[in-house]
Amino acid sequence: MRPDHLRGAFAAAREEAEEAEDTDELDPPKPGHYRVWWPEMDGREEWAKALRATSPEAAAEEWARRDDNDGDYTIISGTTARLHVRDSAGAIHVFDVVGHQEPVYTAVRVTG
């Protein structure tokens, strides 16, 4: 169970991530549209993933959730990802994104 002071932050981040969605409608860019890339892994901005999100932070977190899930869980395994996020105005925001593992246990009745 998360400490009380973290519960609200995680819930808010999850809500923002759930609102984020893919978009190819970046020409012309609109508010809420972001391009996210990891220079150390993806290389150039041309290979950025286009996302719609409520904020640059939410776009970085959504990118990490989707990209890390598609690969070998580099971020959740302890690597910090320094992500670049370009907003619709052209500004680049830089975020260090880390993953957190959360143990999940399941009991399955085998007798009685």
N, C-alpha and C positions, 0 to 999 in steps of 0.2 A: 504494500500500500504506500502511495506517495505521501510525503509530509503535506500537511494542510496548506502551507504556503506555496507549494508547487502545483497542487491540484487545479487551481483556477487558471494558472498560466498554461498548463497542458491542455485544458479544456478549450481555452480561447484559441490556442494554436491549432487544435484539431478542427474547430469550427471554421477557421480561416482556410485551412487546407481543404476541407470538404467543399467550400465555396469555389475553390480554384478549379479551373478546367483548361484543357488544351485549346489553343486557338491558332489558326493560321492567318487570321485577319490582322496582320501587322502592317499592312500597306494600304492606307496610311495608319500609323500607330494611333491607338485610342487609349484614353485613360483606363488603367487597370490591365493593360497588356504589357507583358514583360518578356525579355529574352534572357535566359539563364544559361551560363556555361561555367565549366570548371577548367580554367586554363591549364593547370598541371596535368589534367587527364584528357580533356576534350580538345585542347589546343586553342584554335581560333574561335572568335565570335561567330563566324559563319556556320559553325556547327552547334550553335546555341539552340536550346529547346524553347519554343514559344509557349507561353502560359498566360492564362488570365487569372488574376488573383486580386485580393483586397489590398495588398501592400507589397513592397519589395521583399520584406521579410517573409511574408506568406508564400511568395513565389519561390524564394530560395528553399524554404522548408518543403514545399510541394515537390520541387525538382529533386531534392535529396530523397524524399520518400519514394518517388517513382523510379528514379535512376538507380538508387542503391538496391531496390527490390528486383531490378532487372538483371543485376550482375552478381558479384560475389560478396555483397554486403561489406564493401570496403569501409564505408562510413560507420556503420553500426559495429564493425569490428575494431574501431578505435582510431581510424584515420580522420583527421580534421580536414574538411573540404573547404577551401577558400573559394567561394562562388562569387561570380560577377553577375550582376543583374542590371540590365539596361531598361530604364522605364520609357514610357511613351514620349517624354520630353527630351530623351537622349542622354540623360544623366546615368552614370554608372555607379551602382551601390555595391560595396564589397562586404561579404559576410563570411565569417568562419562558422561552419555548420558541423555539429557533432551529433552522433546518434546515441541513443540510450537503449540498452537491452532491458527487457522487462520479463522476468520469469513468469511462466504460466503453468499451472498444475491442473491436471484433470484426474479425477478418481473414476474408475470404471468398476462397477459391481461384478464380481466373478462368482460369488456364492451368496445364498440366503437372501 
